[in-house]
Amino acid sequence: MNGVGLDQRLGESLATDVSLLDASGAEVTIDELLDGETPMVLNFVYHDCPMLCSVVLDSFTETLKQMPWTPGDKFEVLTVSFSAKETPEMAATAKDRILKKLGRPEAAAGWHFLTGSEESISSLTESVGFKFKWVESAQEFAHPSALIFVSGEGVITRYINGVNYPAADVRRAIVEASEGKVGSALDQVLLYCYRYDPDSNSYVLHATNLMKIGGLFTLIVIGLGLFVFWRRERSRQNQAVV
């Protein structure tokens, strides 16, 4: 549909001076939610959506249930309503439902359900390339669906489109957004071996980097073999002298 879609703006900055309302009705800006280090996962919904938005939230929740990380721990989550008519009370109802489904009440501090004015919503959605339209004949919004990953400094680092979010891809996208501040050494190695493929909408093995790691591993094995050989030869020479 014309005017509906997602223009990926990787490397650009999120609109951080936008003022929104959290689920309690308190005013908050995106800038206040960014700490310079902790990555953020952003998604857009509207709570009166007849189907797609619930699917998006439920799918993401199922993904999080497969991960050891909880919102508020390694990353923050922002679920923003793009309908200016929706209220903090509606956001609070959605938040309660999702937290019960997730089964981790401690996630409440790190998963922010936000609403705002038309001006604020427009600024935020435009900054990430999220385009939606009200369809009068259907009495609903036409809109895309995606998870948008943002660094702790507000830079857009990755999009995962659609309604299915593999846990491995979400974890790698969070590690990528954190610039190495989140995740284990293994996460860093895997991120080096995998690259995001927009055609398949997932992370795939990066052959060149995989070959580099394979070559390094081979050199290490050869080096260890030579070291063991040298030690044995030296031991034999010492025994011969004795």
Helices and strands as residue ranges (DSSP letters): E 5-6, E 19-21, E 27-29, H 30-33, E 40-45, H 52-65, E 76-81, H 88-102, G 105-109, E 111-114, H 118-128, E 130-131, E 133-135, E 140-142, E 146-150, E 156-161, H 167-178, H 185-193, E 194-197, E 202-205, H 207-241
